[in-house]
Structures are given as C-alpha cells and as structure tokens.
Amino acid sequence: MAHVPVLPPEKAPKEVNAVYEEFYPRRAFPSPPHFITTQGHSRTVVRGTWEAVKNILVTGDITRWQKEILFVVISKDRDCRYCTAAYLACCRMLGVDPKLLEGLIGNADDLSDKNCSQ
C-alpha cells in the first residue's frame, strides 16, 4: 500500500496552515489529524476536504454528535477501521454516553439528546 506522509503545520505553506487552523478547533481536536495533514500537500484538496467536512459535520440542524454516530455506523458497515476509530473518538470527545457507543450499531433511530453531555 502506498504511503502518503503527513505535512506538519511547521512545514506547511501559509494557505495550508490556514486550513489546519480552521479545521482542528472547529472539530474539537487538539491538533490537525493525520487524514487532513496528509492532504496538506495539495492546497486544493485540503481546502476542499475542510469545506466538505464543515458543511456536512459542523453545520446544519442535526447535532454534531448525531452526525458522528451516523458516520460510525457507515464506517463500521464499510469495514473501515480507521474511520470507525476516528468517529468513535470524536463521539467520546463530544461526551456521547459510552453505553450508547457500545451498542451503537443497533437502531440509529433511537438516538436522542439525552445520550450526549453537549
């Protein structure tokens, strides 16, 4: 499998660093995650990914934790361990009830605001 190295903030051009700086605070990450820093080699790709993430996960009427849970289910269904782990980590950072996460693959229609501290 091909390996794409990360482009850390200290080596990234100004335009890429601007995306990193927008991305991780809005997503409640302590720093830009690898999936975004591997895309930093292309200003167009990293900006496009951030715009998609922002429009899908950060804004809208559905709460962020509910969206993250839906992506856990999709990732699990598609058998993507990296994505499943990443979305589960996001759920934990958002304060989703651990018991809900344990039984997550059940019925997503049962989700309600009582399952999250935020």
C-alpha positions as CSV (number, residue, x, y, z in Angstrom):
1,M,0.0,0.0,0.0
2,A,1.3,3.5,-0.9
3,H,2.3,5.8,2.0
4,V,1.5,9.5,2.0
5,P,3.4,11.4,4.6
6,V,1.8,14.0,6.7
7,L,2.6,17.6,6.2
8,P,3.0,19.0,9.7
9,P,2.0,22.6,10.4
10,E,5.5,23.8,10.8
11,K,6.4,22.7,7.2
12,A,3.0,23.6,5.6
13,P,2.6,26.7,3.4
14,K,0.6,29.6,4.8
15,E,-2.6,28.6,2.8
16,V,-2.5,25.1,4.1
17,N,-1.8,26.1,7.6
18,A,-4.9,28.4,7.4
19,V,-7.0,25.3,6.7
20,Y,-5.3,23.4,9.6
21,E,-6.1,26.3,11.9
22,E,-9.7,26.4,10.8
23,F,-10.1,22.6,10.9
24,Y,-9.0,21.3,14.3
25,P,-10.5,23.9,16.6
26,R,-13.9,23.6,14.9
27,R,-13.7,19.8,15.2
28,A,-12.5,20.0,18.8
29,F,-9.2,18.3,18.0
30,P,-6.0,19.3,19.8
31,S,-4.2,19.5,16.5
32,P,-4.9,18.7,12.8
33,P,-5.5,15.0,12.4
34,H,-3.4,12.9,10.0
35,F,-6.2,12.5,7.5
36,I,-6.1,16.3,7.0
37,T,-2.3,16.7,7.2
38,T,-1.7,14.0,4.5
39,Q,-3.9,16.1,2.2
40,G,-1.9,19.3,3.0
41,H,0.4,18.5,0.1
42,S,-2.4,20.0,-2.1
43,R,-3.9,23.3,-1.2
44,T,-6.9,22.5,-3.3
45,V,-7.5,19.0,-1.8
46,V,-7.1,20.1,1.8
47,R,-9.4,23.1,1.4
48,G,-12.0,21.0,-0.4
49,T,-11.9,18.4,2.3
50,W,-12.3,21.0,5.0
51,E,-15.2,22.7,3.2
52,A,-17.0,19.3,2.8
53,V,-16.4,18.4,6.5
54,K,-17.5,21.8,7.6
55,N,-20.7,21.6,5.5
56,I,-21.5,18.0,6.5
57,L,-20.4,17.6,10.1
58,V,-20.1,21.1,11.6
59,T,-23.1,23.0,10.4
60,G,-26.8,22.1,10.0
61,D,-29.8,21.2,12.0
62,I,-28.7,17.7,13.1
63,T,-26.5,17.8,16.1
64,R,-22.8,17.1,15.5
65,W,-22.7,14.1,17.9
66,Q,-25.6,12.5,15.9
67,K,-23.8,13.0,12.7
68,E,-20.6,11.5,14.2
69,I,-22.6,8.5,15.3
70,L,-24.1,8.1,11.8
71,F,-20.6,8.1,10.4
72,V,-19.5,5.5,12.9
73,V,-22.3,3.2,11.6
74,I,-21.4,3.9,8.0
75,S,-17.7,3.3,8.7
76,K,-18.4,0.1,10.6
77,D,-20.7,-1.1,7.8
78,R,-17.9,-0.4,5.2
79,D,-15.4,-2.1,7.4
80,C,-13.1,0.9,7.6
81,R,-11.3,0.5,10.9
82,Y,-9.5,3.9,10.7
83,C,-12.7,5.8,10.1
84,T,-14.7,3.8,12.7
85,A,-12.0,4.6,15.3
86,A,-11.8,8.2,14.3
87,Y,-15.5,8.8,14.5
88,L,-15.8,6.9,17.8
89,A,-13.0,9.1,19.2
90,C,-15.0,12.2,18.1
91,C,-18.1,10.8,19.8
92,R,-16.1,10.4,23.0
93,M,-14.7,13.9,22.8
94,L,-18.3,15.2,22.4
95,G,-19.4,13.4,25.5
96,V,-21.6,10.7,23.9
97,D,-22.7,8.2,26.5
98,P,-20.2,5.2,26.4
99,K,-23.1,2.7,26.8
100,L,-24.6,4.2,23.6
101,L,-21.3,3.8,21.8
102,E,-21.1,0.1,22.9
103,G,-24.4,-0.6,21.4
104,L,-24.0,1.8,18.5
105,I,-24.7,-0.5,15.7
106,G,-28.2,-1.1,16.8
107,N,-31.0,1.2,15.9
108,A,-29.8,4.7,15.0
109,D,-33.5,5.9,15.2
110,D,-33.3,5.6,19.0
111,L,-30.8,8.5,19.3
112,S,-31.8,11.5,21.3
113,D,-30.2,14.4,23.0
114,K,-30.2,12.6,26.4
115,N,-27.3,10.5,25.1
116,C,-24.8,13.4,24.9
117,S,-23.5,15.8,27.5
118,Q,-23.1,18.7,25.0
